[in-house]
Amino acid sequence: MPTLTINGRSVTVDDSFLHLSPEQQDATVDEIAHSMGGQEQQEAPGIANGTTRAAATGMPVVGGLLNRGDALIDATASYALNPLFSEKNQLRGGFGDRYQQALDVQNGMDRQFAQDHPIANTAAQVAGAVGSSIPFAGVGLVGRTGLGAARGVVGALARAGATAGEGAAVGGADAWARGDNIGTGAALGTVGGAAGSAIGDGLGAAIRAFRPASSRAREIVAQLAEHDGITPQSATDALTSLGDAGMLADLGSNLQQGTRAVASAPGSGQRLILDALMGRAESAGARITRATDREMGPRTNVLDTADSIARDRAAAARPLYKQAYAANVPMTDDLQSLLSRPSMETALRNAQRLAADSGEAFDQSAPTVMGLDYTKRALDDAISSHIRAGNNNEARILMQNREALLGHMDDAVPAYAEARRVFSGYSGIANALQDGQSVFKSTISPDMIRRQVANMPEDQLAAYMEGARQQIANTMGTARNDANAARAMFDKGNNREKLAAIMGDEPASRMLGSIDSERQFSRTLDQAQGGSRTDRNILAQQIVPGSANIPVLRSLLNMRFGDAAEGVLQGVGRPIVERRNDATRREIAALLSSRDTSFLVPTRTSILPQRLIAASLIGTSTQANGR
């Protein structure tokens, strides 16, 4: 005899039950359930309650456990709450019987709502399945590992494999929770996850295709900068170092290759970037000249400078000489011995002649500072004459006598020593100018320069600096715009070290930094002008839009579904696509030629389309598994 389970109880019926029609069998079961105190038919919940229950039970895994949880609570509470219900609505028997009766009630309500409102029930369950999956779209394996950003065959397969694995896990767990076949649930989840990744690739491409050109360009430039290891702060620092003429295009090899990619594709972007780079190159010499003037002073005429320095020093020294000339020099034994030397006697006679020609006179027996100063001048003339004639011994002896004379005068009259310090004479200034113009010759070492400038009087040091400044200006050319000549000058030998020896480390570093910036600017222009469409950098070629068509079939075979979708769009609306790409390249050119660093944040190719669609298909697959 057949045995039926009704409301959690085993009921034995006559064999004739098997010969009844399905309708008669249902009626018999309802009658037996009614006689046992069960409900003849579950009351269908209202639309609001039924829709909510359908959405909740549609949730993967969790939805399959909700009715069981409710039944467990009802069975436990029935021991205390049964007296509150009529006999037919009470749960009876042991705990297992009561649990099964409560579960039948919960499932019966769901079945009744499904029968009464099939469309609302199905829609609510699908909404529950999809809605509960979407919040986890970015935290699965694809989101955690960054597989959404991978391109090509490997990226597509990795995304499909990851979402398929997630779908299998969710589908299998949901089937277990609902008491369905776990293998079937896992299989449906696998299909849903893998399909979602592929469909998401295509949708992602469509979304990217219709973004505004400015948004698309900012993402592309940010991605290039990220591959160069550039952050907003490092970009700001680098641009500050390059000076006001620096651009984003100067900051890294990938950004330069992006510049080349834009410059190699005809259109408005090409014109914009090349105009910016070439316009900057034309003013390179002027920028170097300004940097040189800022650190070394503006270029002037060498002879005029010498005359000006001599006049300034003479004017400053004149009152000191006037004060010193009025003083007498004590005639010591040493001074008497010095003046009695033959060469000094000759110098004294010449000094008297020079003084007489100037309307002055002095007594050799009572020497004044004026008389001895004229004697020093006569010695200077004699020394110069002997040097020109090659009489080095005579010149050396006269130089020793002159230094001895000056020592007596400086000791006796400090005002004279101060006057000489202020005014070193035109010849010293002229020599310093000449030495400065020779500073960048290969025979001059940085150590020699340091020794020369270490003990130079202030006026001679100023002349020496002017001579060096003139040499730099002469190297750059009279047009004052030959940046290449200036760069080449400081690439030779130890000229950088020489410049630091003349100016000091900090001013030299600032000046050389300006020249190095121009070198970087030149490299950027060379990159932009030296490229062709066949040698564009691989990364730039991938992300900077060009004018070539994307091969749809090859992209599909390579599992690059996003590229394939974009290729289809190109084929359908090529004029629109070309205008979009030209606008994007123009925006890229504007960004690369700017100093805007605000958008240089780490970029990630969005995985949201793939994850949303995969989550939707994984969720709905649980509804197809035995529901």
FITORDO-583513 format. One line per 4 residues: number of its first residue (from 1); for each residue x, y, z of C-alpha. Coordinates in steps of 0.5 Angstrom, whole numbers, plus 500, padded with zeros to 3 digits. Example, Ala and Ser with C-alpha at 12.3 -4.5 7.8 and 13.67 -1.06 7.14 Angstrom:
<sites>
1> 525/491/516 | 527/498/514
</sites>
This chain:
<sites>
1> 500/500/500 | 503/507/498 | 505/512/504 | 504/519/503
5> 508/525/507 | 503/530/509 | 504/536/514 | 510/532/516
9> 507/526/518 | 507/519/514 | 500/517/512 | 498/510/509
13> 493/510/503 | 489/505/499 | 492/502/493 | 486/505/489
17> 490/512/490 | 494/510/485 | 489/510/480 | 486/516/481
21> 487/522/476 | 492/528/479 | 486/532/480 | 483/527/485
25> 490/525/488 | 490/533/490 | 483/533/493 | 485/527/497
29> 491/530/500 | 488/536/501 | 482/532/505 | 487/528/509
33> 491/535/511 | 484/538/513 | 482/532/517 | 489/532/520
37> 488/540/522 | 492/542/516 | 490/548/512 | 486/546/506
41> 490/551/502 | 495/556/504 | 493/563/504 | 496/567/498
45> 500/573/501 | 498/580/499 | 502/583/493 | 507/588/497
49> 508/582/502 | 509/577/496 | 513/581/492 | 518/582/498
53> 518/575/499 | 519/573/492 | 525/578/492 | 528/575/498
57> 528/568/496 | 531/570/489 | 537/572/493 | 543/567/491
61> 544/562/497 | 541/567/502 | 534/566/499 | 534/559/499
65> 535/559/507 | 530/564/509 | 524/559/509 | 528/554/513
69> 530/560/518 | 523/562/518 | 520/555/519 | 526/553/525
73> 523/560/528 | 516/558/528 | 517/551/530 | 521/553/536
77> 516/558/538 | 510/554/537 | 511/550/544 | 509/557/547
81> 505/560/542 | 500/554/540 | 495/556/544 | 494/563/541
85> 492/559/534 | 486/555/532 | 487/548/532 | 488/547/524
89> 493/553/525 | 497/549/530 | 504/546/529 | 503/539/532
93> 508/533/534 | 515/533/535 | 520/538/533 | 522/535/527
97> 514/534/525 | 513/542/527 | 519/544/523 | 516/540/517
101> 509/543/518 | 512/550/518 | 516/549/512 | 511/547/508
105> 507/553/510 | 512/558/508 | 513/554/501 | 506/554/500
109> 505/561/501 | 511/562/496 | 507/557/491 | 501/560/492
113> 503/567/490 | 507/564/484 | 500/561/482 | 496/568/483
117> 502/573/480 | 507/569/476 | 509/575/472 | 510/579/479
121> 513/573/482 | 518/572/477 | 520/579/476 | 521/580/484
125> 526/574/484 | 530/576/478 | 531/583/481 | 533/580/488
129> 538/575/485 | 541/581/481 | 540/586/486 | 544/582/491
133> 549/580/487 | 551/587/484 | 554/590/491 | 559/585/491
137> 561/586/483 | 568/590/485 | 570/585/491 | 571/578/487
141> 577/575/484 | 577/580/478 | 576/586/483 | 582/584/488
145> 587/582/483 | 586/588/478 | 584/583/472 | 579/588/469
149> 585/592/467 | 589/587/463 | 588/587/455 | 589/582/450
153> 588/574/450 | 591/573/457 | 586/579/460 | 580/576/457
157> 581/569/459 | 583/571/466 | 577/575/467 | 572/570/464
161> 576/564/468 | 575/569/475 | 568/570/474 | 566/563/472
165> 569/561/478 | 566/565/482 | 559/563/479 | 560/556/480
169> 561/557/487 | 555/562/488 | 551/557/484 | 553/551/487
173> 552/554/494 | 545/556/492 | 543/549/490 | 545/546/496
177> 541/552/500 | 535/550/496 | 536/543/496 | 537/542/489
181> 542/539/485 | 549/542/486 | 552/540/480 | 547/543/476
185> 547/550/480 | 555/550/479 | 554/549/472 | 549/554/471
189> 553/559/475 | 560/558/471 | 556/559/464 | 553/566/467
193> 560/568/470 | 564/567/464 | 558/570/459 | 558/576/463
197> 565/577/463 | 565/577/455 | 559/581/455 | 561/586/460
201> 568/587/455 | 563/589/449 | 559/594/454 | 565/597/457
205> 568/599/450 | 561/602/448 | 561/606/454 | 568/608/453
209> 567/610/446 | 561/615/447 | 565/618/453 | 566/626/452
213> 573/627/449 | 576/631/455 | 574/625/459 | 577/620/455
217> 584/624/454 | 585/626/461 | 584/618/463 | 589/617/457
221> 594/622/459 | 594/620/466 | 595/612/464 | 601/615/461
225> 604/618/467 | 602/613/471 | 607/608/467 | 612/613/468
229> 611/613/475 | 609/620/476 | 604/623/481 | 601/630/482
233> 606/632/487 | 612/629/483 | 609/632/476 | 609/639/480
237> 616/639/483 | 619/637/476 | 615/642/472 | 618/647/478
241> 625/645/476 | 624/645/469 | 621/653/469 | 615/656/466
245> 616/653/459 | 616/646/462 | 610/642/460 | 607/635/462
249> 610/632/455 | 617/633/458 | 616/629/464 | 617/622/462
253> 618/617/456 | 611/615/456 | 608/622/456 | 613/623/450
257> 611/617/446 | 604/620/447 | 606/626/444 | 609/623/438
261> 603/619/437 | 599/625/437 | 604/629/433 | 604/623/428
265> 596/623/426 | 594/628/422 | 589/633/425 | 588/639/430
269> 591/635/435 | 598/635/431 | 597/642/429 | 596/644/437
273> 602/640/440 | 607/642/434 | 605/649/434 | 606/649/442
277> 613/645/442 | 616/649/436 | 614/656/439 | 617/654/445
281> 624/652/441 | 624/658/438 | 624/662/444 | 630/657/447
285> 635/662/446 | 632/668/450 | 630/664/456 | 638/662/456
289> 640/669/456 | 635/671/461 | 638/666/466 | 645/668/464
293> 643/675/465 | 639/673/472 | 646/670/475 | 651/674/472
297> 648/680/470 | 647/683/463 | 652/683/457 | 655/690/456
301> 661/692/452 | 668/690/455 | 672/696/454 | 666/700/456
305> 665/696/462 | 673/697/464 | 673/704/463 | 666/705/468
309> 670/700/473 | 676/704/473 | 672/711/473 | 668/708/479
313> 674/706/483 | 678/712/482 | 672/716/484 | 672/712/490
317> 679/713/492 | 680/720/490 | 679/723/497 | 683/717/500
321> 689/719/496 | 688/726/497 | 688/725/505 | 694/720/504
325> 698/725/499 | 699/731/505 | 702/726/510 | 710/725/510
329> 714/719/510 | 719/718/516 | 726/717/513 | 728/711/516
333> 735/708/515 | 731/702/511 | 728/707/506 | 734/711/505
337> 738/705/503 | 732/703/499 | 732/710/495 | 740/710/494
341> 740/704/490 | 741/706/482 | 735/703/480 | 731/707/485
345> 735/714/484 | 733/713/476 | 726/712/478 | 726/718/483
349> 729/723/477 | 723/720/473 | 718/721/478 | 721/729/479
353> 720/730/472 | 713/726/472 | 711/731/478 | 713/737/474
357> 709/736/468 | 703/735/473 | 705/742/476 | 707/738/482
361> 714/738/486 | 717/734/492 | 724/734/496 | 728/728/495
365> 731/729/502 | 724/730/505 | 719/725/501 | 712/725/502
369> 707/720/500 | 706/724/493 | 713/724/491 | 714/716/493
373> 707/715/489 | 710/718/483 | 716/714/484 | 712/708/484
377> 709/710/478 | 716/711/475 | 718/704/477 | 711/701/474
381> 713/704/467 | 720/701/468 | 718/694/469 | 713/694/463
385> 719/697/459 | 723/691/461 | 718/686/461 | 716/688/453
389> 724/688/452 | 725/681/455 | 729/683/461 | 726/679/466
393> 732/680/471 | 731/687/471 | 724/687/471 | 724/682/477
397> 729/687/481 | 725/693/480 | 718/689/482 | 722/687/489
401> 724/695/490 | 717/697/488 | 714/692/493 | 719/694/498
405> 717/702/497 | 710/700/498 | 711/697/504 | 714/703/507
409> 709/707/505 | 703/703/507 | 706/702/514 | 707/709/515
413> 701/712/512 | 695/707/512 | 691/712/508 | 695/710/502
417> 694/703/503 | 687/704/503 | 687/708/497 | 691/703/493
421> 686/697/496 | 680/701/493 | 683/703/486 | 687/698/483
425> 689/701/477 | 686/700/470 | 691/695/468 | 689/690/473
429> 682/691/471 | 683/690/464 | 687/684/465 | 682/681/469
433> 677/682/463 | 682/678/459 | 683/673/464 | 675/672/465
437> 674/671/457 | 679/666/457 | 676/662/463 | 673/656/458
441> 679/655/454 | 681/647/455 | 688/650/458 | 685/653/464
445> 683/648/470 | 677/649/475 | 683/649/481 | 687/655/477
449> 680/659/477 | 679/658/484 | 686/661/486 | 685/667/481
453> 679/669/484 | 681/667/491 | 685/674/492 | 682/678/487
457> 680/685/489 | 673/687/488 | 674/691/482 | 678/686/478
461> 673/680/480 | 667/684/477 | 671/685/471 | 673/678/471
465> 666/676/472 | 664/680/466 | 669/677/461 | 667/670/463
469> 660/673/461 | 662/676/455 | 665/669/453 | 658/665/454
473> 655/671/450 | 660/670/444 | 659/663/444 | 651/663/444
477> 652/668/438 | 650/675/436 | 643/673/435 | 642/671/442
481> 638/665/441 | 643/659/440 | 641/655/445 | 644/649/442
485> 651/653/442 | 650/654/450 | 648/647/451 | 654/644/447
489> 659/649/451 | 657/646/458 | 657/639/455 | 665/640/454
493> 670/638/459 | 669/641/466 | 666/647/464 | 660/646/469
497> 665/646/474 | 669/652/472 | 662/656/472 | 661/654/479
501> 668/656/481 | 667/663/478 | 660/664/480 | 659/659/486
505> 655/653/487 | 648/655/487 | 648/661/482 | 651/656/477
509> 646/650/479 | 641/655/477 | 644/657/471 | 646/650/469
513> 639/648/471 | 636/653/466 | 640/650/460 | 639/643/462
517> 631/644/462 | 632/647/454 | 636/640/453 | 629/636/456
521> 625/641/451 | 629/639/445 | 628/632/446 | 621/632/447
525> 621/636/440 | 625/631/437 | 621/625/440 | 615/629/437
529> 618/630/430 | 622/624/429 | 616/619/429 | 612/616/424
533> 606/611/425 | 610/605/424 | 614/607/430 | 609/609/435
537> 611/606/442 | 607/600/444 | 603/603/450 | 602/610/446
541> 599/606/440 | 595/602/445 | 591/608/448 | 592/614/444
545> 587/613/439 | 589/614/431 | 586/614/425 | 587/606/423
549> 581/601/423 | 581/596/428 | 581/589/425 | 574/586/428
553> 576/579/426 | 583/579/429 | 580/582/436 | 575/577/437
557> 580/571/435 | 585/574/440 | 579/575/445 | 579/582/445
561> 572/583/445 | 572/591/447 | 577/592/441 | 572/588/437
565> 566/592/439 | 570/598/438 | 572/596/431 | 564/595/429
569> 563/602/431 | 568/604/427 | 566/600/421 | 558/603/422
573> 560/610/423 | 567/611/421 | 566/619/420 | 563/620/427
577> 569/615/430 | 574/619/426 | 571/626/429 | 571/623/436
581> 578/621/435 | 581/627/433 | 577/631/438 | 580/626/443
585> 587/627/440 | 586/635/441 | 584/634/448 | 591/630/449
589> 595/635/446 | 592/641/450 | 594/637/456 | 601/635/454
593> 602/642/453 | 600/644/459 | 602/644/466 | 596/642/469
597> 597/636/474 | 591/635/478 | 588/629/474 | 594/625/474
601> 591/620/479 | 592/612/478 | 588/610/473 | 585/603/472
605> 581/600/467 | 574/600/469 | 571/593/471 | 564/595/473
609> 561/593/466 | 564/586/466 | 562/585/474 | 555/588/473
613> 553/583/468 | 557/577/471 | 553/578/477 | 547/579/474
617> 548/572/470 | 550/569/476 | 544/571/480 | 539/569/475
621> 542/563/474 | 540/561/481 | 533/562/479 | 534/557/473
625> 536/551/477 | 530/548/480 | 526/554/481
</sites>
